[in-house]
Amino acid sequence: MPTIGTDCMLILDGQGYWIEPDSYSVRRPRVRTAQHNRTISAGGAGAGERYVDFGPGKRVFSFTVLAYQSIRDYAGQLVTTTGQQYRDALHTSYEQVNTTLSFTDPHGTSWSVRFDGLAESIPDVRSQVDGEIQYLLAVVLVEA
């Protein structure tokens, strides 16, 4: 079992991950809507738009996972999981349909989330270490 602060920075679906510095963010967008007001008063005024605010919505977690080779944990020990294995684990979690996943944030708080977005990039395919591709995976989770 991965442990935050020992061998990973956060945990998603039972797998610990390392994330890019300054990439973790949590947003809580407001839920609001604009509706047309079709009531016409005696003076002809009153038609227009009404703004309705429903308050804060569900939390949206976003971060970038480092799926690199030769990562070291906080004690300086080499992590045996390869970048390809990190990538494959994220894709497995992302491909689950109608499933709530467990997520533990960097503060150690547990959440039930849905995997909303996954985008991967390869920083430079010409300079890969150990002959294996290293990935940056942008993850978006939404509170269930």
C-alpha positions in Angstrom: 0.0 0.0 0.0 1.5 3.3 -1.0 2.1 5.9 1.7 2.0 9.7 1.0 5.2 11.4 2.0 7.1 8.1 1.9 6.8 6.6 -1.6 4.3 8.9 -3.4 2.7 12.3 -3.4 -0.9 11.2 -3.9 -2.9 8.0 -4.3 -5.5 7.3 -7.0 -7.3 4.0 -7.2 -4.8 2.3 -4.9 -1.7 3.4 -6.9 0.7 6.0 -5.6 1.9 8.7 -8.0 4.5 11.4 -8.2 3.4 14.8 -9.5 5.1 17.7 -11.2 5.9 20.5 -8.8 3.3 23.3 -8.8 0.8 21.3 -10.8 -1.7 20.3 -8.1 -4.8 22.5 -7.9 -8.3 22.2 -6.5 -11.1 24.4 -7.9 -14.7 24.6 -6.6 -16.6 26.4 -9.3 -19.9 28.0 -8.5 -23.0 26.6 -10.1 -25.1 29.3 -11.6 -27.5 30.0 -14.5 -29.1 32.8 -16.2 -32.8 32.5 -17.0 -35.1 34.7 -19.1 -37.7 36.5 -17.1 -40.8 36.9 -19.4 -43.0 38.6 -16.9 -44.2 42.0 -18.3 -45.4 44.5 -15.8 -48.0 47.2 -16.4 -45.4 49.7 -17.6 -43.9 47.3 -20.2 -40.8 46.7 -18.1 -39.7 43.6 -16.4 -38.6 41.4 -19.3 -35.0 40.5 -19.1 -32.6 38.1 -17.6 -32.5 36.7 -14.1 -29.3 35.4 -12.6 -29.6 32.4 -10.2 -26.6 31.3 -8.1 -26.8 27.8 -6.6 -23.5 28.1 -4.6 -20.3 26.2 -4.8 -20.2 23.1 -6.9 -18.2 19.9 -6.6 -14.4 20.0 -6.3 -12.3 19.6 -9.4 -8.8 18.2 -8.8 -6.1 18.6 -11.4 -2.4 17.7 -11.5 0.3 16.4 -13.7 1.6 12.9 -13.0 5.3 12.3 -13.7 5.5 8.9 -15.4 9.3 8.8 -15.5 12.0 6.1 -15.2 14.4 6.2 -12.3 12.3 8.2 -9.8 13.6 8.2 -6.3 11.4 8.2 -3.2 11.7 10.6 -0.2 14.4 8.3 1.3 16.5 8.4 -1.9 15.6 4.8 -2.9 15.0 4.0 -6.5 11.3 3.4 -7.3 10.8 0.2 -9.2 7.7 1.2 -11.0 8.5 2.3 -14.6 7.0 5.3 -16.4 5.1 2.9 -18.7 3.5 1.1 -15.7 2.4 4.5 -14.2 0.9 5.4 -17.6 -0.9 2.0 -17.9 -2.3 2.3 -14.4 -3.8 5.7 -15.1 -5.3 4.5 -18.4 -6.8 1.5 -16.6 -8.5 3.8 -14.1 -9.6 6.3 -16.8 -11.2 3.6 -18.9 -13.5 2.5 -16.1 -17.1 3.5 -16.9 -19.6 4.7 -14.3 -17.1 4.0 -11.5 -16.3 6.0 -8.4 -12.6 5.9 -7.6 -10.8 6.5 -4.3 -8.4 9.4 -4.2 -6.1 10.6 -1.4 -4.8 14.1 -1.9 -1.3 15.3 -0.9 -2.7 16.4 2.5 -3.9 12.8 3.2 -7.6 13.5 2.8 -9.6 10.8 1.1 -12.2 11.6 -1.6 -14.6 9.7 -3.8 -14.0 11.0 -7.4 -14.8 10.3 -11.0 -12.0 10.4 -13.6 -12.9 13.3 -15.8 -9.9 13.9 -18.1 -6.6 12.4 -19.1 -4.1 13.9 -21.5 -0.6 12.7 -22.0 2.5 14.3 -23.5 6.0 13.3 -24.2 8.4 16.2 -23.4 11.2 15.2 -25.9 11.1 11.8 -27.6 14.7 12.2 -28.8 16.2 12.4 -25.3 14.6 9.5 -23.5 16.5 8.0 -20.6 17.1 4.2 -20.4 15.5 3.8 -23.8 12.0 4.1 -22.4 9.5 6.9 -23.1 8.8 9.2 -20.2 5.3 10.7 -20.0 3.6 13.7 -18.4 0.0 12.9 -17.8 -2.5 15.7 -17.0 -5.3 14.3 -14.8 -8.6 15.9 -14.0 -10.8 14.4 -11.2 -14.3 15.5 -10.1 -15.7 14.9 -6.7 -18.4 12.3 -6.8 
